[in-house]
């Protein structure tokens, strides 16, 4: 069964958000200063957001680690 992913992009804010599933959660920082991850109460990754999307070029893609469950 396929899973749905929701993606939002706000060009005015230069902001991208990707949601893997809907559930209560909160944002927390990652090691990358442009990336925040949305996690649930158990630390499972629900999605992520990127601030300043336009600064990333095709030849230098953004790479970040999302930590699943702690």
Steps between C-alpha positions, in 0.01 A plus 500: 500500500632840403544767764413865449751774566390862530727776374456875552714770344464867582705698243460828690645348816739277299374214718433132424325253728456125442265292713525120498196449723255705704534480877554739788862603518753776531792642306855449616831612352736270310875524445425700181409862576237512220319180595252433780339162557143446621482212749233341717523452877711187456744672265374337179550723198172635359660731245747780454527861389765698315555874539670690218435239232621720212858509630547130416621437145461195279870422520505537880184334632396531859594199711374454853446214741161447664520305822222243535384414852716539805 
